[in-house]
Amino acid sequence: MADPQEIIDAVFTDESRRQARASGAYSNALELFQGDPERTTEWLSTPLQALANAAPLTLAATDIGAREVEELIGQLQHGIII
């Protein structure tokens, strides 16, 4: 049986990682939208066809999803039409 403290530590570590990914997605999107927090929040919350109809913030909860969001933001920053 696992040590209860190890379980607690794992949960907090996972939550910390999730928050770090969400923060990174927000920061990158904020740059994309030239510092406009309202447009950034709306974009992060809106399901996008380029992300298989998922909202960027939802995808950013996982490592793979966060990479997909970062890639999309990079493409948009470089004028690549999706």
matplotlib code that plots the C-alpha trace (Angstrom):
import matplotlib.pyplot as plt

x = [0.0, 1.3, 2.3, -0.5, 2.0, 3.3, -0.2, -0.7, 2.6, 1.8, -1.6, -0.1, 2.7, 0.1, -1.9, 1.2, 2.1, -1.5, -1.4, 2.0, 0.8, -2.3, -0.2, 2.1, -0.8, -2.2, 1.1, 1.7, -1.9, -1.6, 1.5, -0.5, -3.3, -0.9, -1.6, -5.4, -6.6, -10.3, -9.4, -6.9, -9.4, -12.1, -9.7, -8.5, -12.1, -13.5, -13.5, -11.3, -11.6, -7.8, -7.7, -10.4, -13.1, -11.5, -10.8, -7.1, -7.3, -9.0, -6.2, -3.5, -4.4, -2.2, 1.4, 0.4, -2.4, -0.3, 2.2, -0.6, -1.8, 1.8, 2.3, -1.0, 0.0, 3.4, 1.7, -0.6, 2.2, 4.0, 1.0, 0.3, -3.4, -5.0]
y = [0.0, 3.5, 5.9, 8.5, 11.4, 10.1, 10.1, 13.7, 14.8, 13.2, 15.0, 18.3, 17.8, 17.0, 20.0, 22.2, 20.9, 21.6, 25.1, 25.7, 24.5, 26.7, 29.7, 29.1, 28.8, 32.1, 33.9, 32.8, 33.6, 37.0, 37.7, 36.6, 39.0, 41.9, 42.0, 42.1, 39.9, 39.8, 38.5, 36.1, 34.7, 34.4, 32.6, 30.2, 29.3, 28.9, 25.5, 25.8, 23.7, 23.7, 21.8, 19.3, 21.5, 21.7, 24.8, 25.6, 25.9, 22.5, 20.9, 22.7, 20.6, 17.8, 17.9, 16.8, 19.2, 22.1, 21.3, 21.4, 24.8, 26.2, 24.9, 26.6, 29.9, 29.7, 29.1, 32.0, 34.3, 33.5, 34.2, 30.5, 30.3, 27.2]
z = [0.0, -0.9, 1.8, 2.2, 2.1, -1.3, -2.7, -1.4, -2.9, -6.2, -6.3, -5.5, -8.1, -10.8, -9.8, -9.9, -13.4, -14.6, -13.3, -14.8, -18.2, -18.0, -17.0, -19.9, -22.4, -21.0, -21.2, -24.8, -25.8, -24.1, -26.3, -29.4, -28.5, -27.8, -24.1, -24.3, -21.4, -22.6, -26.0, -24.6, -22.1, -24.8, -27.2, -24.5, -23.6, -27.1, -28.9, -32.0, -35.2, -35.3, -32.0, -32.9, -31.5, -28.0, -26.1, -25.8, -22.0, -21.8, -23.9, -21.9, -18.9, -20.3, -21.5, -25.0, -25.2, -23.9, -26.7, -29.3, -28.0, -28.0, -31.6, -32.7, -31.0, -32.7, -36.1, -35.6, -34.5, -37.7, -39.9, -40.7, -41.5, -39.9]

ax = plt.figure().add_subplot(projection="3d")
ax.plot(x, y, z, "-o")
ax.set_aspect("equal")
plt.show()
